[in-house]
Amino acid sequence: MVEFSIVAPLVLLIVFGIVDFSRAINAQNTIADAARQAARQATANAKSSPDPFTGYSSQACSGTALTYNVANNAGCLTDAALMFTIKSVLGSVAPGSNVTQQTVCTGNPAVGQVWVCISPKDICAPACTATDTACPTTPPNLPAAGTEGDRQTEWTSANGYAHKGCFLVQVTIVYTYQPLTPVIGKLMGSGVTLRTSTAIVAEY
C-alpha cells in the first residue's frame, strides 16, 4: 500500500501526460490540415467571369479540388469562404467563435483561441501597392507571400500587378493549446503555442 501510494501519482501523471501529448499532436495536425485546405482553396484556378470573389453565401467550399470556371459567384476564394473552411476543419479543436482572422499573426493568442492570417488578402482597402511589377519566369524567383497586394487583382488583372497567377498564397494558423492535466498545465503556464503555415503557388 505504501509503495502504491508513492508510485501511483507518478503513473497517473505519465498516463495523463501521454493523453495530453496525443491531444496536442492531434491539434497540431488539425490546424496544419486547415491551413493546407484554405491555401489550396485560395489558389484554385477560378475564372474572373463570373467574379469568384463575390456572392459568397456560406456554403461549403472544397479546399482540395480545383474550381476552374465553376465558381458561379459562389465566392469560394474570398477570405470569408476560407475562414468558413478553416472553422469547419477546426471544429474538433476550437469552436468557430474562437477562430478569428488577424492582420499579423505574431505573438500568442489566449488559451483556446485561434488566429488566422491570410496573405495576400482577397480585396485590399484602401488600394494596395505591389513591390513586384512583373511575373517571374523561373520558380525560384516567384514573389514572396505578402508582396502581391490582393488576390482579386492578381486573378483578374493582366496589368499593374501583372503576376496573373504566379503569386503565392500563404495561410498561417496559430493556436494556444491548454493541457487537461492540472499539473502539466501549471508547468506549461499559459499553454503551448502551436503554429503552422502553408504557402502554395496559385494555379495558372
Accessible surface in RSA format (square Angstrom, percent):
REM  Atomic radii and reference values for relative SASA: ProtOr
REM  Chains: A
REM  Algorithm: Lee & Richards
REM  Probe-radius: 1.40
REM  Slices: 20
REM RES _ NUM      All-atoms   Total-Side   Main-Chain    Non-polar    All polar
REM                ABS   REL    ABS   REL    ABS   REL    ABS   REL    ABS   REL
RES MET A   1   194.26 100.6 153.86 101.8  40.40  96.2 121.64 103.4  72.62  96.2
RES VAL A   2   110.26  72.6 107.21  97.1   3.05   7.4 109.23  94.9   1.03   2.8
RES GLU A   3   138.69  79.6 137.06 103.7   1.63   3.9  51.32  99.3  87.37  71.3
RES PHE A   4   144.87  72.5 138.63  85.9   6.24  16.2 143.46  87.0   1.41   4.0
RES SER A   5    68.93  58.3  51.62  68.9  17.31  39.9  46.77  99.6  22.16  31.0
RES ILE A   6   122.69  69.8 105.53  78.6  17.16  41.4 110.94  79.9  11.76  31.9
RES VAL A   7    76.25  50.2  74.76  67.7   1.49   3.6  76.25  66.3   0.00   0.0
RES ALA A   8    19.37  17.8  15.75  24.3   3.62   8.2  19.34  27.2   0.04   0.1
RES PRO A   9    80.63  58.8  71.52  65.2   9.11  33.1  76.10  62.8   4.54  28.2
RES LEU A  10   103.64  57.7  99.70  71.3   3.95   9.9 102.75  72.2   0.89   2.4
RES VAL A  11    72.00  47.4  71.50  64.7   0.50   1.2  71.99  62.6   0.01   0.0
RES LEU A  12    99.13  55.2  99.07  70.9   0.06   0.2  99.13  69.6   0.00   0.0
RES LEU A  13    62.18  34.6  57.40  41.1   4.77  12.0  60.57  42.5   1.61   4.3
RES ILE A  14    95.50  54.3  88.76  66.1   6.74  16.2  94.66  68.2   0.84   2.3
RES VAL A  15    71.82  47.3  71.09  64.4   0.74   1.8  71.53  62.2   0.29   0.8
RES PHE A  16   102.71  51.4 102.31  63.4   0.41   1.1 102.31  62.0   0.41   1.2
RES GLY A  17    18.21  22.5   0.00   N/A  18.21  22.5  13.54  37.2   4.67  10.5
RES ILE A  18   107.78  61.3 104.87  78.1   2.91   7.0 107.12  77.1   0.65   1.8
RES VAL A  19    69.48  45.7  66.88  60.5   2.60   6.3  69.39  60.3   0.09   0.3
RES ASP A  20     6.23   4.4   5.68   5.7   0.55   1.3   5.88  13.8   0.35   0.3
RES PHE A  21   135.97  68.0 131.08  81.2   4.89  12.7 135.48  82.1   0.49   1.4
RES SER A  22    58.96  49.8  51.81  69.1   7.16  16.5  33.56  71.5  25.40  35.6
RES ARG A  23    88.79  37.3  83.69  42.7   5.10  12.1  31.54  43.1  57.25  34.7
RES ALA A  24    19.81  18.2  18.98  29.3   0.83   1.9  19.30  27.2   0.51   1.4
RES ILE A  25    79.85  45.4  77.36  57.6   2.49   6.0  79.80  57.5   0.05   0.1
RES ASN A  26    80.56  55.6  77.49  74.9   3.07   7.4  19.89  47.9  60.67  58.6
RES ALA A  27     4.91   4.5   4.91   7.6   0.00   0.0   4.91   6.9   0.00   0.0
RES GLN A  28    56.24  31.4  56.24  41.1   0.00   0.0  35.01  74.5  21.23  16.1
RES ASN A  29    89.14  61.5  84.80  81.9   4.35  10.5  25.99  62.6  63.15  61.0
RES THR A  30    18.55  13.2  14.27  14.5   4.28  10.2   9.42  12.7   9.12  13.8
RES ILE A  31     0.00   0.0   0.00   0.0   0.00   0.0   0.00   0.0   0.00   0.0
RES ALA A  32    16.69  15.3  16.49  25.4   0.20   0.4  16.58  23.4   0.10   0.3
RES ASP A  33    48.05  33.7  48.05  47.8   0.00   0.0  11.11  26.1  36.94  36.8
RES ALA A  34     0.00   0.0   0.00   0.0   0.00   0.0   0.00   0.0   0.00   0.0
RES ALA A  35     0.00   0.0   0.00   0.0   0.00   0.0   0.00   0.0   0.00   0.0
RES ARG A  36   122.53  51.4 121.47  61.9   1.05   2.5  52.54  71.8  69.99  42.4
RES GLN A  37    43.18  24.1  42.17  30.8   1.01   2.4   4.18   8.9  39.01  29.6
RES ALA A  38     0.00   0.0   0.00   0.0   0.00   0.0   0.00   0.0   0.00   0.0
RES ALA A  39     0.00   0.0   0.00   0.0   0.00   0.0   0.00   0.0   0.00   0.0
RES ARG A  40    51.15  21.5  51.05  26.0   0.09   0.2  23.98  32.8  27.17  16.5
RES GLN A  41     0.34   0.2   0.04   0.0   0.30   0.7   0.34   0.7   0.00   0.0
RES ALA A  42     0.00   0.0   0.00   0.0   0.00   0.0   0.00   0.0   0.00   0.0
RES THR A  43     0.00   0.0   0.00   0.0   0.00   0.0   0.00   0.0   0.00   0.0
RES ALA A  44     0.39   0.4   0.39   0.6   0.00   0.0   0.39   0.6   0.00   0.0
RES ASN A  45    29.07  20.0  29.07  28.1   0.00   0.0   0.78   1.9  28.29  27.3
RES ALA A  46     5.36   4.9   0.38   0.6   4.98  11.3   0.38   0.5   4.98  13.2
RES LYS A  47    95.16  46.4  92.97  57.0   2.19   5.2  52.08  46.9  43.08  45.9
RES SER A  48    56.63  47.9  40.52  54.1  16.11  37.1   8.75  18.6  47.88  67.1
RES SER A  49    92.16  77.9  75.20 100.4  16.96  39.1  39.01  83.1  53.15  74.5
RES PRO A  50    46.13  33.6  38.73  35.3   7.40  26.9  45.89  37.9   0.24   1.5
RES ASP A  51    37.57  26.3  33.06  32.9   4.51  10.7  21.50  50.6  16.07  16.0
RES PRO A  52     0.50   0.4   0.50   0.5   0.00   0.0   0.50   0.4   0.00   0.0
RES PHE A  53     7.75   3.9   0.36   0.2   7.40  19.2   0.36   0.2   7.40  21.2
RES THR A  54    63.38  45.1  59.27  60.1   4.11   9.8  55.06  74.0   8.31  12.6
RES GLY A  55    54.38  67.1   0.00   N/A  54.38  67.1  33.18  91.1  21.20  47.5
RES TYR A  56    45.42  21.2  17.28   9.8  28.14  73.2  17.28  13.0  28.14  34.7
RES SER A  57    85.27  72.1  58.24  77.7  27.03  62.3  47.48 101.1  37.80  53.0
RES SER A  58    70.28  59.4  59.45  79.3  10.83  24.9  25.66  54.6  44.61  62.5
RES GLN A  59    61.63  34.5  53.36  39.0   8.27  19.7  57.73 122.9   3.90   3.0
RES ALA A  60    86.46  79.5  61.78  95.3  24.68  56.1  62.35  87.8  24.12  63.9
RES CYS A  61    15.45  11.7   0.19   0.2  15.27  35.9   4.18  10.6  11.28  12.2
RES SER A  62    59.06  49.9  40.05  53.4  19.02  43.8  43.99  93.7  15.07  21.1
RES GLY A  63     2.48   3.1   0.00   N/A   2.48   3.1   0.24   0.6   2.24   5.0
RES THR A  64   105.93  75.3  78.61  79.7  27.32  65.1  55.83  75.0  50.10  75.7
RES ALA A  65    51.49  47.3  45.29  69.9   6.20  14.1  50.33  70.9   1.16   3.1
RES LEU A  66    58.30  32.5  35.74  25.6  22.56  56.7  35.74  25.1  22.56  60.7
RES THR A  67    20.90  14.9  19.08  19.3   1.82   4.3  20.74  27.9   0.16   0.2
RES TYR A  68   112.86  52.7 112.86  64.2   0.00   0.0  79.98  60.1  32.88  40.5
RES ASN A  69    91.74  63.3  81.41  78.7  10.33  24.9  10.59  25.5  81.14  78.4
RES VAL A  70    96.95  63.8  83.97  76.0  12.99  31.3  84.29  73.2  12.66  34.3
RES ALA A  71     6.81   6.3   3.22   5.0   3.59   8.2   6.57   9.3   0.24   0.6
RES ASN A  72   106.19  73.2  86.43  83.5  19.76  47.6  28.06  67.5  78.13  75.5
RES ASN A  73    73.86  50.9  70.26  67.9   3.59   8.7  17.35  41.8  56.51  54.6
RES ALA A  74    25.82  23.7  20.15  31.1   5.67  12.9  25.82  36.4   0.00   0.0
RES GLY A  75     0.00   0.0   0.00   N/A   0.00   0.0   0.00   0.0   0.00   0.0
RES CYS A  76    16.02  12.1  15.96  17.8   0.06   0.2   2.36   6.0  13.67  14.7
RES LEU A  77     1.24   0.7   1.24   0.9   0.00   0.0   1.24   0.9   0.00   0.0
RES THR A  78    11.77   8.4  11.77  11.9   0.00   0.0  11.77  15.8   0.00   0.0
RES ASP A  79    15.67  11.0  15.64  15.6   0.02   0.1   9.86  23.2   5.80   5.8
RES ALA A  80    59.55  54.8  45.36  70.0  14.19  32.3  53.09  74.8   6.46  17.1
RES ALA A  81     0.17   0.2   0.00   0.0   0.17   0.4   0.00   0.0   0.17   0.4
RES LEU A  82     0.00   0.0   0.00   0.0   0.00   0.0   0.00   0.0   0.00   0.0
RES MET A  83    17.79   9.2  17.79  11.8   0.00   0.0  17.79  15.1   0.00   0.0
RES PHE A  84    69.18  34.6  65.59  40.6   3.59   9.3  68.27  41.4   0.91   2.6
RES THR A  85     7.38   5.2   5.04   5.1   2.34   5.6   7.02   9.4   0.36   0.5
RES ILE A  86     0.00   0.0   0.00   0.0   0.00   0.0   0.00   0.0   0.00   0.0
RES LYS A  87    78.04  38.1  72.07  44.2   5.97  14.2  25.03  22.5  53.01  56.5
RES SER A  88    73.81  62.4  41.37  55.2  32.44  74.7  39.76  84.7  34.05  47.7
RES VAL A  89    32.41  21.3  16.84  15.2  15.57  37.5  23.70  20.6   8.71  23.6
RES LEU A  90     0.00   0.0   0.00   0.0   0.00   0.0   0.00   0.0   0.00   0.0
RES GLY A  91    51.35  63.3   0.00   N/A  51.35  63.3  27.30  74.9  24.05  53.9
RES SER A  92    96.79  81.8  51.58  68.8  45.21 104.1  54.57 116.2  42.23  59.2
RES VAL A  93    27.23  17.9   3.45   3.1  23.77  57.3   8.31   7.2  18.92  51.3
RES ALA A  94     2.82   2.6   0.45   0.7   2.37   5.4   2.58   3.6   0.24   0.6
RES PRO A  95    78.06  56.9  69.40  63.3   8.66  31.5  77.80  64.2   0.26   1.6
RES GLY A  96    29.50  36.4   0.00   N/A  29.50  36.4  15.85  43.5  13.65  30.6
RES SER A  97   100.23  84.7  62.35  83.2  37.87  87.2  59.03 125.7  41.20  57.7
RES ASN A  98    34.10  23.5  34.02  32.9   0.08   0.2   0.02   0.0  34.08  32.9
RES VAL A  99     3.87   2.5   0.01   0.0   3.86   9.3   0.01   0.0   3.86  10.5
RES THR A 100    57.36  40.8  54.17  54.9   3.18   7.6  53.50  71.9   3.86   5.8
RES GLN A 101    70.80  39.6  44.60  32.6  26.19  62.4  19.63  41.8  51.17  38.8
RES GLN A 102    59.20  33.1  50.17  36.7   9.03  21.5   5.46  11.6  53.73  40.8
RES THR A 103   113.54  80.8  83.35  84.5  30.20  72.0  56.74  76.2  56.80  85.9
RES VAL A 104    92.17  60.7  77.57  70.2  14.60  35.2  80.59  70.0  11.58  31.4
RES CYS A 105    12.15   9.2   4.79   5.3   7.36  17.3   5.60  14.2   6.55   7.1
RES THR A 106   100.59  71.5  88.49  89.7  12.09  28.8  67.65  90.9  32.94  49.8
RES GLY A 107    45.48  56.1   0.00   N/A  45.48  56.1  36.17  99.3   9.30  20.8
RES ASN A 108   100.81  69.5  74.45  72.0  26.35  63.4  13.30  32.0  87.51  84.6
RES PRO A 109     5.51   4.0   0.00   0.0   5.51  20.0   0.48   0.4   5.03  31.3
RES ALA A 110    70.58  64.9  52.01  80.3  18.57  42.2  63.88  90.0   6.70  17.7
RES VAL A 111    64.60  42.5  45.93  41.6  18.67  45.0  45.93  39.9  18.67  50.6
RES GLY A 112    19.62  24.2   0.00   N/A  19.62  24.2  19.24  52.8   0.38   0.9
RES GLN A 113    56.36  31.5  56.36  41.2   0.00   0.0  12.89  27.4  43.47  33.0
RES VAL A 114     0.00   0.0   0.00   0.0   0.00   0.0   0.00   0.0   0.00   0.0
RES TRP A 115    55.74  22.4  55.74  27.0   0.00   0.0  43.60  23.2  12.14  19.7
RES VAL A 116     0.00   0.0   0.00   0.0   0.00   0.0   0.00   0.0   0.00   0.0
RES CYS A 117    15.89  12.0  15.07  16.8   0.82   1.9  14.90  37.8   0.99   1.1
RES ILE A 118    10.59   6.0   0.00   0.0  10.59  25.5   0.00   0.0  10.59  28.7
RES SER A 119    32.54  27.5  31.85  42.5   0.70   1.6  27.35  58.2   5.19   7.3
RES PRO A 120     4.73   3.4   0.71   0.7   4.01  14.6   4.73   3.9   0.00   0.0
RES LYS A 121    91.16  44.5  90.08  55.3   1.08   2.6  44.60  40.1  46.55  49.6
RES ASP A 122    23.55  16.5  23.55  23.4   0.00   0.0   0.01   0.0  23.53  23.5
RES ILE A 123    87.04  49.5  74.51  55.5  12.53  30.2  74.51  53.7  12.53  34.0
RES CYS A 124    23.85  18.0  10.62  11.8  13.23  31.1   2.00   5.1  21.85  23.6
RES ALA A 125    93.57  86.0  60.60  93.5  32.96  75.0  62.09  87.4  31.47  83.4
RES PRO A 126   126.29  92.0 110.82 101.0  15.47  56.2 121.17 100.0   5.12  31.8
RES ALA A 127    93.88  86.3  64.60  99.7  29.28  66.6  69.59  98.0  24.29  64.3
RES CYS A 128    34.18  25.9  15.51  17.3  18.66  43.9  10.64  26.9  23.54  25.4
RES THR A 129   126.73  90.1 104.73 106.2  22.00  52.4  77.49 104.1  49.24  74.4
RES ALA A 130    32.70  30.1   7.26  11.2  25.44  57.9   7.65  10.8  25.05  66.4
RES THR A 131   110.76  78.8  78.40  79.5  32.36  77.1  81.80 109.9  28.96  43.8
RES ASP A 132    44.58  31.2  40.97  40.8   3.61   8.5  10.80  25.4  33.78  33.7
RES THR A 133   101.49  72.2  88.40  89.6  13.10  31.2  58.95  79.2  42.54  64.3
RES ALA A 134    66.00  60.7  58.29  90.0   7.71  17.5  59.04  83.1   6.96  18.4
RES CYS A 135    49.27  37.3  33.14  37.0  16.13  37.9  16.89  42.8  32.38  34.9
RES PRO A 136    38.50  28.1  18.50  16.9  20.00  72.7  30.19  24.9   8.31  51.6
RES THR A 137   135.19  96.2  98.27  99.6  36.92  88.0  82.07 110.2  53.12  80.3
RES THR A 138    62.19  44.2  61.40  62.2   0.79   1.9  58.47  78.5   3.72   5.6
RES PRO A 139   104.00  75.8  94.19  85.9   9.81  35.7  95.52  78.9   8.48  52.7
RES PRO A 140   119.36  87.0  77.88  71.0  41.48 150.8  91.25  75.3  28.11 174.7
RES ASN A 141    99.62  68.7  85.09  82.2  14.53  35.0  21.19  51.0  78.43  75.8
RES LEU A 142    43.10  24.0  26.12  18.7  16.99  42.7  26.12  18.3  16.99  45.7
RES PRO A 143     6.43   4.7   0.18   0.2   6.24  22.7   6.43   5.3   0.00   0.0
RES ALA A 144    60.16  55.3  53.23  82.1   6.94  15.8  56.44  79.5   3.73   9.9
RES ALA A 145    27.96  25.7   5.14   7.9  22.82  51.9   5.14   7.2  22.82  60.5
RES GLY A 146    48.76  60.1   0.00   N/A  48.76  60.1  17.67  48.5  31.08  69.6
RES THR A 147    37.45  26.6  32.84  33.3   4.62  11.0  37.27  50.1   0.18   0.3
RES GLU A 148     0.00   0.0   0.00   0.0   0.00   0.0   0.00   0.0   0.00   0.0
RES GLY A 149    12.53  15.5   0.00   N/A  12.53  15.5   5.67  15.6   6.86  15.4
RES ASP A 150     9.86   6.9   9.86   9.8   0.00   0.0   0.16   0.4   9.69   9.7
RES ARG A 151     0.00   0.0   0.00   0.0   0.00   0.0   0.00   0.0   0.00   0.0
RES GLN A 152    41.58  23.3  41.58  30.4   0.00   0.0   8.07  17.2  33.51  25.4
RES THR A 153    32.31  23.0  29.09  29.5   3.22   7.7  14.34  19.3  17.97  27.2
RES GLU A 154     0.32   0.2   0.08   0.1   0.24   0.6   0.24   0.5   0.08   0.1
RES TRP A 155    17.14   6.9  10.79   5.2   6.35  14.9  10.89   5.8   6.25  10.1
RES THR A 156    54.21  38.6  30.00  30.4  24.20  57.7  18.24  24.5  35.97  54.4
RES SER A 157    33.97  28.7  28.49  38.0   5.48  12.6  19.19  40.9  14.79  20.7
RES ALA A 158    70.78  65.1  49.80  76.8  20.99  47.7  50.04  70.5  20.74  55.0
RES ASN A 159   116.11  80.1 112.38 108.6   3.73   9.0  32.13  77.3  83.98  81.2
RES GLY A 160    62.51  77.1   0.00   N/A  62.51  77.1  42.60 116.9  19.92  44.6
RES TYR A 161    32.14  15.0  31.36  17.8   0.78   2.0  26.93  20.2   5.22   6.4
RES ALA A 162    24.69  22.7  18.05  27.9   6.64  15.1  18.13  25.5   6.56  17.4
RES HIS A 163     1.43   0.8   0.00   0.0   1.43   3.7   0.00   0.0   1.43   1.7
RES LYS A 164    94.80  46.3  84.66  51.9  10.15  24.2  67.78  61.0  27.03  28.8
RES GLY A 165     0.92   1.1   0.00   N/A   0.92   1.1   0.85   2.3   0.07   0.2
RES CYS A 166     1.08   0.8   0.95   1.1   0.13   0.3   0.95   2.4   0.13   0.1
RES PHE A 167     0.09   0.0   0.00   0.0   0.09   0.2   0.09   0.1   0.00   0.0
RES LEU A 168    35.00  19.5  35.00  25.0   0.00   0.0  35.00  24.6   0.00   0.0
RES VAL A 169     0.00   0.0   0.00   0.0   0.00   0.0   0.00   0.0   0.00   0.0
RES GLN A 170    62.74  35.1  61.96  45.3   0.78   1.8   1.20   2.6  61.53  46.7
RES VAL A 171     0.00   0.0   0.00   0.0   0.00   0.0   0.00   0.0   0.00   0.0
RES THR A 172    16.74  11.9  16.74  17.0   0.00   0.0  10.22  13.7   6.52   9.9
RES ILE A 173     0.00   0.0   0.00   0.0   0.00   0.0   0.00   0.0   0.00   0.0
RES VAL A 174     0.00   0.0   0.00   0.0   0.00   0.0   0.00   0.0   0.00   0.0
RES TYR A 175    16.63   7.8  16.63   9.5   0.00   0.0   0.01   0.0  16.62  20.5
RES THR A 176     4.41   3.1   4.41   4.5   0.00   0.0   4.41   5.9   0.00   0.0
RES TYR A 177     6.96   3.3   6.96   4.0   0.00   0.0   6.96   5.2   0.00   0.0
RES GLN A 178    62.92  35.2  53.75  39.3   9.16  21.8  34.46  73.3  28.46  21.6
RES PRO A 179     8.44   6.2   0.42   0.4   8.02  29.2   0.42   0.3   8.02  49.9
RES LEU A 180   120.02  66.8  98.61  70.5  21.41  53.8 100.85  70.8  19.18  51.6
RES THR A 181    14.05  10.0  10.66  10.8   3.40   8.1  12.83  17.2   1.22   1.8
RES PRO A 182    98.40  71.7  86.25  78.6  12.14  44.1  97.52  80.5   0.88   5.5
RES VAL A 183    78.36  51.6  77.49  70.2   0.87   2.1  78.16  67.9   0.20   0.5
RES ILE A 184    22.70  12.9  22.70  16.9   0.00   0.0  22.70  16.3   0.00   0.0
RES GLY A 185     7.11   8.8   0.00   N/A   7.11   8.8   5.74  15.8   1.37   3.1
RES LYS A 186   173.91  84.8 145.93  89.5  27.98  66.6  96.02  86.4  77.89  83.0
RES LEU A 187   143.73  80.0 108.45  77.6  35.28  88.7 111.89  78.6  31.84  85.7
RES MET A 188    89.74  46.5  67.48  44.7  22.26  53.0  76.16  64.7  13.58  18.0
RES GLY A 189    47.29  58.3   0.00   N/A  47.29  58.3  36.06  99.0  11.23  25.1
RES SER A 190    92.57  78.2  77.44 103.3  15.13  34.9  51.04 108.7  41.54  58.2
RES GLY A 191    16.23  20.0   0.00   N/A  16.23  20.0   0.00   0.0  16.23  36.3
RES VAL A 192    50.96  33.5  47.90  43.4   3.06   7.4  50.96  44.3   0.00   0.0
RES THR A 193    48.19  34.3  23.76  24.1  24.43  58.2  17.20  23.1  30.99  46.8
RES LEU A 194    21.25  11.8  19.75  14.1   1.50   3.8  21.25  14.9   0.00   0.0
RES ARG A 195   109.24  45.9  86.26  44.0  22.98  54.7  50.51  69.0  58.73  35.6
RES THR A 196    19.41  13.8  12.70  12.9   6.71  16.0   7.06   9.5  12.35  18.7
RES SER A 197    62.51  52.8  31.92  42.6  30.59  70.5  28.45  60.6  34.05  47.7
RES THR A 198    23.07  16.4  19.33  19.6   3.74   8.9  16.64  22.4   6.42   9.7
RES ALA A 199    54.18  49.8  24.57  37.9  29.61  67.4  24.57  34.6  29.61  78.4
RES ILE A 200    45.12  25.7  41.54  30.9   3.58   8.6  45.12  32.5   0.00   0.0
RES VAL A 201    48.56  32.0  40.96  37.1   7.59  18.3  40.96  35.6   7.59  20.6
RES ALA A 202     2.21   2.0   0.00   0.0   2.21   5.0   0.00   0.0   2.21   5.8
RES GLU A 203    61.65  35.4  59.45  45.0   2.21   5.3   6.26  12.1  55.39  45.2
RES TYR A 204   171.87  80.2 110.69  63.0  61.18 159.2  94.83  71.3  77.04  95.0
END  Absolute sums over single chains surface
CHAIN  1 A    10470.4       8337.2       2133.2       6793.4       3677.0
END  Absolute sums over all chains
TOTAL         10470.4       8337.2       2133.2       6793.4       3677.0
